[in-house]
Amino acid sequence: MARRALKLASWTSVALAASGICLYSNKYLDPNDFGAVRVGRAVATTAVISYDYLTSLRSVPYGSEEYLQLRSKIHDLFLSFDDTPLGAASLAQVHKAVLRDGRTVAVKVQHPKVQAQSSKDILLMEVLVLAVKQLFPEFEFMWLVDEAKKNLPLELDFLNEGRNAEKVAQMLKHFDFLKVPHIYWELSTKRVLLMEFVDGGQVNDRHYMERNKIDVNEISRHLGRMYSEMIFVNGFVHCDPHPGNVLVRKRPDTGKVEIVLLDHGLYQVLTEEFRLDYCRLWQSLIWTNMQSVRKYSQRLGAGDLYPLFACMLTARSWDSVNKGIGQTPVTTTEDSEIRNHAANYLPQISQLLNRVPRQMLLIFKTNDLLRGIEAALGTRASASSFLNMSRCCIKALAAHKKQKTCSLFRRARISLREAVSLWKINLQELVLHLKGLRLTGWVWALLCWLLPASH
């Protein structure tokens, strides 16, 4: 117990320290470094990783007669089962196997002691965070405990993960570039999840993409479209897009580029009020409407810290936010400025994270993981990606307005305005593309005349 307490104390210290230096070391504010999910996973890590299919191999000594008898049960279900895991994390590990009918599957097996230890570890984390609060009253980190209490039980239920996978696959079925592995329910339990085996390279592996002739810009655009749809349109957000959970490949049958989304244990369900305010805030940020930026930041709990809130959301300086995040490219100087000043705002960051709605915490994490992928691929958010976000915001707000009226005439007007707004975005995207091709001046002037300024 003393060892576990010491280990948890060290992780809590790391969490607190990371909140001050994360921008300095990683270029972006990463709530994941001190977020409840990372801490929850860390404290749930067990020292022993053993085989555990359908809970039958728990606490059985490796190589014993009982182990061999139980191991034979796996061979009743599988033609082959790889003992060496494809990947292991704090909560589970994944094995490759072949069913008796020849289908290749991935078997996600929960570590045996996680369920029993999770409640004790959360309690211990709560005690340690309260102790830190006594030493540093200005730092508010009780939200770490609240988020761990809410999210860890969901991540430990693999049936919930399977349901999330099917839900997001249905929601985004119109994206032909997205692959969500099929779930085999007949062989799944709360502690074991069987799914279709899908191979591919990690989304941040540029060398893999170069070898397989996959365009990194295309992958970045697909990711942006997919997550914009999740956040702004559906309000159902996959909150763990680290590179191990997002694979890329070319489909064996068609050769088309595909994104494979794995690990659906942690999703954030956004309330309609939050989702719509978040839409309006991003619209304001994209079109540099600073009065609305202040209004919707404050509606989302930022209060007088709305400039810091905007910077955290966009990973840009306040000067760039004022000039327009889609108009001013990211510079090395700006990145350095953000890193160097991050630690100075630690108390304000702590205060802000304690103020905002809980659903915003996982949104912060998701945004930062996506920015990390963009940084690895060298495809930092461009004007085109912001226009894709704006499309989703327009669709979401129009759908909300149409739901609120019974008038066919008013619905038609809303649909017309939506179509015009989307047409303007399409035209502006064309302008950006043609500008990149350096068209002659008269064509550029014509396009600028056709497209009025949007604010």
Residue pairs with C-beta under 8 A, 6 or more apart in sequence:
4 121
4 124
5 124
5 128
7 43
8 42
8 43
8 121
8 124
8 125
8 128
9 128
11 39
11 42
11 43
12 39
12 125
12 128
12 129
12 132
14 34
15 33
15 34
15 38
15 39
15 141
15 144
16 34
16 132
16 136
16 139
16 141
18 30
18 33
18 34
19 33
19 34
19 346
19 349
19 350
19 353
20 342
20 343
20 346
20 349
21 342
21 343
22 28
22 29
22 30
22 33
22 34
22 342
23 29
23 30
23 338
23 339
23 341
23 342
23 343
24 339
24 340
24 342
24 343
25 339
26 33
26 372
27 315
27 335
27 338
27 339
27 375
28 315
28 338
28 368
28 371
28 372
28 375
29 312
29 315
29 342
29 349
29 364
29 368
30 365
30 368
30 372
31 353
31 361
31 364
31 365
31 368
32 38
32 365
32 368
32 369
34 141
34 144
35 144
35 147
35 361
35 362
35 364
35 365
36 143
36 144
36 145
36 146
36 147
36 148
36 151
36 361
37 147
37 148
37 151
37 239
37 240
37 266
37 362
37 365
39 125
39 144
39 148
40 122
40 125
40 147
40 148
40 151
40 152
40 155
41 89
41 90
41 91
42 90
43 121
43 122
43 124
43 125
43 148
44 90
44 91
44 114
44 117
44 118
44 121
44 152
45 90
46 111
46 112
46 113
46 114
46 117
48 111
48 112
48 113
49 88
49 93
49 111
50 57
50 58
50 59
50 60
50 62
50 111
50 112
51 57
51 71
51 83
51 109
52 58
52 109
52 110
52 111
52 112
52 191
52 192
53 73
53 74
53 77
53 81
53 107
53 109
53 192
54 73
54 189
54 191
54 192
55 112
55 189
55 191
55 192
56 70
56 73
57 67
57 70
57 71
57 112
58 112
59 112
60 66
60 67
60 70
61 67
74 81
75 81
77 99
77 100
77 187
78 97
78 98
78 99
78 100
79 97
79 98
79 99
79 100
79 102
80 97
80 98
81 95
81 97
81 98
81 107
82 95
82 96
82 97
83 95
84 95
85 93
85 94
85 95
86 93
86 94
86 95
86 96
86 106
87 93
87 94
87 244
88 94
90 111
90 114
91 110
91 111
91 114
91 155
91 156
91 265
92 108
92 109
92 110
92 111
92 114
92 158
93 108
93 109
93 111
94 106
94 107
94 108
94 109
95 106
95 107
95 109
96 104
96 105
96 106
96 107
96 197
97 104
97 105
97 106
97 107
98 104
98 105
99 105
103 196
104 197
105 184
105 194
105 195
105 196
105 197
106 181
106 194
106 195
106 196
106 197
106 198
107 192
107 193
107 194
108 158
108 192
108 193
108 194
108 195
109 191
109 192
110 156
110 158
110 191
110 192
114 156
115 156
115 191
118 152
118 153
118 156
122 145
122 148
122 149
122 152
125 144
125 145
125 148
126 145
129 141
129 142
129 144
129 145
130 142
132 139
132 141
133 139
133 140
133 141
133 142
138 347
138 350
138 351
139 346
139 347
139 350
140 350
140 351
140 353
140 354
141 350
141 354
142 354
143 353
143 354
143 358
143 361
146 358
147 358
147 361
147 362
150 358
151 266
154 160
154 265
154 266
155 161
155 265
155 266
156 190
157 190
157 265
158 188
158 189
158 190
158 191
158 192
158 193
158 265
159 188
159 189
159 190
159 193
160 265
161 193
161 263
161 264
161 265
162 183
162 185
162 188
162 193
162 195
162 264
164 238
164 264
164 265
164 267
165 180
165 181
165 183
165 195
165 264
166 180
166 183
167 236
168 180
168 230
168 236
168 238
168 261
168 264
168 267
169 178
169 180
171 229
171 230
171 234
171 236
172 178
172 226
172 229
172 230
175 222
175 225
175 226
175 229
176 256
177 222
177 256
177 257
177 258
177 259
178 222
178 226
178 258
178 259
178 261
179 198
179 258
179 259
179 260
179 261
180 260
180 261
180 264
181 195
181 196
181 197
181 198
181 260
181 262
182 195
182 196
183 193
183 194
183 195
183 196
184 194
184 195
184 196
187 194
188 194
198 247
198 249
198 260
199 247
199 249
200 247
200 248
200 249
200 258
200 260
201 208
201 209
201 212
201 247
201 248
201 249
202 208
202 243
202 244
202 246
202 247
202 248
203 219
203 223
203 243
203 246
203 247
203 248
203 259
203 373
203 377
204 243
204 372
204 373
204 376
204 377
205 243
205 248
206 216
206 376
206 377
206 378
208 214
208 248
209 215
209 216
209 219
209 248
212 249
212 250
213 250
214 248
214 250
214 257
215 257
216 377
216 378
216 379
217 379
218 257
219 248
219 257
219 259
219 377
220 373
220 374
220 377
220 379
220 385
221 384
221 385
221 388
222 257
222 259
223 241
223 246
223 259
223 370
223 373
224 370
224 381
224 385
224 388
224 389
225 388
226 259
226 261
227 237
227 238
227 241
227 366
227 370
228 388
228 389
228 391
228 392
229 392
230 236
230 237
230 238
231 237
231 270
231 275
231 278
231 363
231 366
231 392
232 275
232 278
232 279
232 282
232 389
232 392
232 393
232 395
232 396
233 392
233 395
233 396
233 399
235 269
235 270
235 271
235 272
235 274
235 275
236 267
236 268
236 269
236 270
237 267
237 268
237 269
237 270
237 362
237 363
237 366
238 261
238 264
238 266
238 267
238 366
239 266
239 267
239 268
239 362
239 363
239 365
239 366
240 263
240 265
240 266
240 365
240 366
240 369
241 261
241 366
241 369
241 370
241 373
242 369
242 372
243 373
243 376
244 262
244 263
245 261
245 262
245 263
246 259
246 260
246 261
246 262
246 373
247 259
247 260
247 262
248 257
248 258
248 259
248 260
249 257
249 258
249 260
250 256
250 257
250 258
251 257
251 258
266 362
268 359
268 362
268 363
268 366
269 359
270 278
270 359
271 359
272 400
274 300
274 357
274 359
274 360
275 396
276 396
276 397
276 400
277 296
277 299
277 300
278 296
278 300
278 363
279 392
279 393
279 396
279 397
280 292
280 296
280 393
280 397
281 292
281 293
281 296
281 297
281 300
281 313
282 313
282 389
282 390
282 393
283 289
283 292
283 390
283 393
283 394
283 397
284 290
284 292
284 293
284 295
284 296
285 293
285 310
285 313
285 314
285 321
285 325
286 325
286 326
286 386
286 387
286 389
286 390
287 324
287 390
287 454
287 455
288 322
288 323
288 324
288 327
288 455
289 455
290 322
293 306
293 310
293 321
294 306
297 306
297 309
297 310
298 306
300 309
300 356
300 357
300 360
301 355
301 356
301 357
301 360
302 308
302 309
302 352
302 355
302 356
303 355
305 348
305 351
305 352
305 355
307 318
307 321
308 345
308 348
308 349
308 352
309 352
309 356
310 318
310 321
311 317
311 318
311 321
311 338
312 349
312 352
312 364
313 364
313 367
314 320
314 321
314 325
315 338
315 367
315 368
315 371
316 325
316 330
316 334
316 338
317 334
317 337
317 338
320 328
320 330
320 334
325 381
325 386
326 383
326 386
326 387
327 383
330 380
342 349
353 361
353 364
371 380
371 381
374 380
374 381
383 432
384 429
384 432
387 425
387 428
387 429
387 432
390 425
391 422
391 425
394 418
394 421
394 422
394 425
395 418
395 422
398 414
398 415
398 417
398 418
401 414
402 411
402 414
402 415
405 411
405 414
424 451
424 452
424 454
427 447
427 450
427 451
428 451
428 454
430 447
431 444
431 447
431 448
431 451
434 443
434 444
434 447
435 444
